[in-house]
Structure formats: C-alpha cells, structure tokens
C-alpha cells in the first residue's frame, strides 16, 4: 500500500488539547497536513487551532469524549464534511483501555 505524503493528508488527532497529542497535531500541521483536533477540553482545542492557523496551517476542532462511540464518529464526520475525507486517525490520549471498533461513515 502506498501512503500519501503527510502534506496531502487529512489527519484526525484525538487527545490533542495538551501534551503529546497537542505536539503531534502541531507536527502534522507543520508538515502540511490538514488537521482535525479532538479532545474533551474546548479551551485547549481553541488555542491549538489558533496556533496552527497562525503558523499557516489548516485545522478544525471537535470537542469529543472518545469513550462515547457516537462522539468518535462525529470526529470522522467532521473531517469528511470539512475536508472531504479522512486519511489518518491518530488516537493519543491517556486511556488505552478502549478497544478498537470498526465503523463506516
């Protein structure tokens, strides 16, 4: 499988309001990806989107709790609605007890 270069991807980063998730979102944006950032903290997401945009990047935020599957779906739907697709889904947050689920848009 041939992956698109990062600068051609739409990437969703969960757990993006602080720490490693925030840094990952900034790194994706710095490399040219369109970024959908998600977390439970709206203020953290708002400041992240402002920072990405101030650096010339493209980002949108979704307040979501990944323990609620409908909110996880909302993240993907926002990416598709805003950018037309979702290429990469990056879940970086503290609770790794959630099990993967398959789903479609």
BAPA-462939 format. One record per residue (C-alpha): residue in one letter; x, y negated, z negated. Coordinates in steps of 0.001 Angstrom, whole numbers, padded with zeros to 6 digits. Each point is the difference from the previous one (the first is absolute). Example, Ala and Ser with C-alpha at 12.3 -4.5 7.8 and 13.67 -1.06 7.14 Angstrom:
! residues 2
<pt><res>A</res><u>012300</u><v>004500</v><w>-007800</w></pt>
<pt><res>S</res><u>001370</u><v>-003440</v><w>000660</w></pt>
This chain:
! residues 105
<pt><res>X</res><u>000000</u><v>000000</v><w>000000</w></pt>
<pt><res>X</res><u>001319</u><v>-003428</v><w>000962</w></pt>
<pt><res>X</res><u>-000710</u><v>-002679</v><w>-002611</w></pt>
<pt><res>X</res><u>-000533</u><v>-003621</v><w>000925</w></pt>
<pt><res>X</res><u>002676</u><v>-002442</v><w>-001153</w></pt>
<pt><res>X</res><u>-000973</u><v>-001754</v><w>-003238</w></pt>
<pt><res>X</res><u>-000508</u><v>-003315</v><w>001816</w></pt>
<pt><res>X</res><u>-002780</u><v>001637</v><w>002037</w></pt>
<pt><res>X</res><u>-001828</u><v>001568</v><w>-002938</w></pt>
<pt><res>X</res><u>-002925</u><v>-000875</v><w>-002220</w></pt>
<pt><res>X</res><u>000944</u><v>001157</v><w>-003490</w></pt>
<pt><res>X</res><u>-002234</u><v>000271</v><w>-003075</w></pt>
<pt><res>X</res><u>001891</u><v>-000211</v><w>-003294</w></pt>
<pt><res>X</res><u>-001885</u><v>001024</v><w>-003132</w></pt>
<pt><res>X</res><u>001306</u><v>-001194</v><w>-003368</w></pt>
<pt><res>X</res><u>001327</u><v>-003126</v><w>001683</w></pt>
<pt><res>X</res><u>-000739</u><v>-002663</v><w>-002609</w></pt>
<pt><res>X</res><u>003268</u><v>000533</v><w>-001895</w></pt>
<pt><res>X</res><u>003180</u><v>002025</v><w>-000305</w></pt>
<pt><res>X</res><u>001047</u><v>002552</v><w>002601</w></pt>
<pt><res>X</res><u>-003279</u><v>-000315</v><w>001924</w></pt>
<pt><res>X</res><u>000407</u><v>-003766</v><w>000352</w></pt>
<pt><res>X</res><u>003589</u><v>000422</v><w>001133</w></pt>
<pt><res>X</res><u>-001020</u><v>002680</v><w>002518</w></pt>
<pt><res>X</res><u>-002675</u><v>-002292</v><w>001462</w></pt>
<pt><res>X</res><u>002528</u><v>-002833</v><w>000312</w></pt>
<pt><res>X</res><u>002497</u><v>002319</v><w>001697</w></pt>
<pt><res>X</res><u>-002594</u><v>001231</v><w>002506</w></pt>
<pt><res>X</res><u>-001041</u><v>-003594</v><w>000728</w></pt>
<pt><res>X</res><u>003612</u><v>-001160</v><w>000318</w></pt>
<pt><res>X</res><u>000477</u><v>002677</v><w>002637</w></pt>
<pt><res>X</res><u>-003000</u><v>-001269</v><w>001956</w></pt>
<pt><res>X</res><u>-002794</u><v>002348</v><w>-001063</w></pt>
<pt><res>X</res><u>-003519</u><v>-001297</v><w>-000494</w></pt>
<pt><res>X</res><u>-000724</u><v>000826</v><w>-003624</w></pt>
<pt><res>X</res><u>-003212</u><v>000798</v><w>-001873</w></pt>
<pt><res>X</res><u>000832</u><v>-000272</v><w>-003691</w></pt>
<pt><res>X</res><u>-002207</u><v>001582</v><w>-002637</w></pt>
<pt><res>X</res><u>-000078</u><v>000161</v><w>-003794</w></pt>
<pt><res>X</res><u>-002314</u><v>-000690</v><w>-002915</w></pt>
<pt><res>X</res><u>001542</u><v>-003437</v><w>-000693</w></pt>
<pt><res>X</res><u>-001472</u><v>-002701</v><w>002217</w></pt>
<pt><res>X</res><u>002392</u><v>-002771</v><w>-001191</w></pt>
<pt><res>X</res><u>003014</u><v>002207</v><w>000741</w></pt>
<pt><res>X</res><u>-001313</u><v>000796</v><w>003469</w></pt>
<pt><res>X</res><u>-000816</u><v>-003625</v><w>000778</w></pt>
<pt><res>X</res><u>003516</u><v>-001143</v><w>-000885</w></pt>
<pt><res>X</res><u>001482</u><v>002851</v><w>002059</w></pt>
<pt><res>X</res><u>-002049</u><v>-000877</v><w>003088</w></pt>
<pt><res>X</res><u>001028</u><v>-003660</v><w>-000392</w></pt>
<pt><res>X</res><u>003660</u><v>001021</v><w>-000277</w></pt>
<pt><res>X</res><u>-000153</u><v>002245</v><w>003075</w></pt>
<pt><res>X</res><u>-001738</u><v>-002683</v><w>002047</w></pt>
<pt><res>X</res><u>002480</u><v>-002663</v><w>-001137</w></pt>
<pt><res>X</res><u>002760</u><v>002218</v><w>001398</w></pt>
<pt><res>X</res><u>-001816</u><v>000250</v><w>003341</w></pt>
<pt><res>X</res><u>-001606</u><v>003385</v><w>-000613</w></pt>
<pt><res>X</res><u>-003564</u><v>001185</v><w>000426</w></pt>
<pt><res>X</res><u>-001833</u><v>001423</v><w>-003014</w></pt>
<pt><res>X</res><u>-003439</u><v>000497</v><w>-001442</w></pt>
<pt><res>X</res><u>-001009</u><v>001124</v><w>-003489</w></pt>
<pt><res>X</res><u>-002543</u><v>002486</v><w>-001321</w></pt>
<pt><res>X</res><u>-000804</u><v>000255</v><w>-003691</w></pt>
<pt><res>X</res><u>-000464</u><v>003720</v><w>-000589</w></pt>
<pt><res>X</res><u>000337</u><v>002704</v><w>-002612</w></pt>
<pt><res>X</res><u>001301</u><v>003178</v><w>001647</w></pt>
<pt><res>X</res><u>-001712</u><v>002183</v><w>-002571</w></pt>
<pt><res>X</res><u>-003210</u><v>-000851</v><w>001903</w></pt>
<pt><res>X</res><u>000010</u><v>001717</v><w>003391</w></pt>
<pt><res>X</res><u>-002414</u><v>-002543</v><w>001509</w></pt>
<pt><res>X</res><u>002475</u><v>-002767</v><w>-000844</w></pt>
<pt><res>X</res><u>002821</u><v>001969</v><w>001651</w></pt>
<pt><res>X</res><u>-002165</u><v>000234</v><w>003100</w></pt>
<pt><res>X</res><u>-000553</u><v>-003776</v><w>-000186</w></pt>
<pt><res>X</res><u>003767</u><v>-000545</v><w>000284</w></pt>
<pt><res>X</res><u>000159</u><v>001991</v><w>003240</w></pt>
<pt><res>X</res><u>-003147</u><v>-001629</v><w>001357</w></pt>
<pt><res>X</res><u>001431</u><v>-003462</v><w>-000687</w></pt>
<pt><res>X</res><u>003153</u><v>000892</v><w>001943</w></pt>
<pt><res>X</res><u>-002021</u><v>001248</v><w>002964</w></pt>
<pt><res>X</res><u>-002396</u><v>-002978</v><w>-000090</w></pt>
<pt><res>X</res><u>002807</u><v>-002577</v><w>-000327</w></pt>
<pt><res>X</res><u>002713</u><v>001509</v><w>002202</w></pt>
<pt><res>X</res><u>-001749</u><v>002647</v><w>002067</w></pt>
<pt><res>X</res><u>001758</u><v>002975</v><w>-001552</w></pt>
<pt><res>X</res><u>001971</u><v>001409</v><w>-002926</w></pt>
<pt><res>X</res><u>003355</u><v>001634</v><w>000746</w></pt>
<pt><res>X</res><u>001515</u><v>000603</v><w>-003437</w></pt>
<pt><res>X</res><u>-001562</u><v>000367</v><w>-003448</w></pt>
<pt><res>X</res><u>002500</u><v>-000520</v><w>-002820</w></pt>
<pt><res>X</res><u>-001253</u><v>000791</v><w>-003510</w></pt>
<pt><res>X</res><u>002391</u><v>-001371</v><w>-002589</w></pt>
<pt><res>X</res><u>-001597</u><v>-000192</v><w>-003402</w></pt>
<pt><res>X</res><u>000466</u><v>001471</v><w>-003407</w></pt>
<pt><res>X</res><u>-002639</u><v>002730</v><w>-000098</w></pt>
<pt><res>X</res><u>001097</u><v>002896</v><w>002176</w></pt>
<pt><res>X</res><u>-002656</u><v>002350</v><w>-001360</w></pt>
<pt><res>X</res><u>-002427</u><v>-000777</v><w>002836</w></pt>
<pt><res>X</res><u>-000087</u><v>002799</v><w>002523</w></pt>
<pt><res>X</res><u>000033</u><v>-000696</v><w>003717</w></pt>
<pt><res>X</res><u>-003321</u><v>000077</v><w>001784</w></pt>
<pt><res>X</res><u>-000594</u><v>000125</v><w>003711</w></pt>
<pt><res>X</res><u>-002375</u><v>-002577</v><w>001426</w></pt>
<pt><res>X</res><u>-000908</u><v>-001712</v><w>003208</w></pt>
<pt><res>X</res><u>-001027</u><v>-003523</v><w>000863</w></pt>
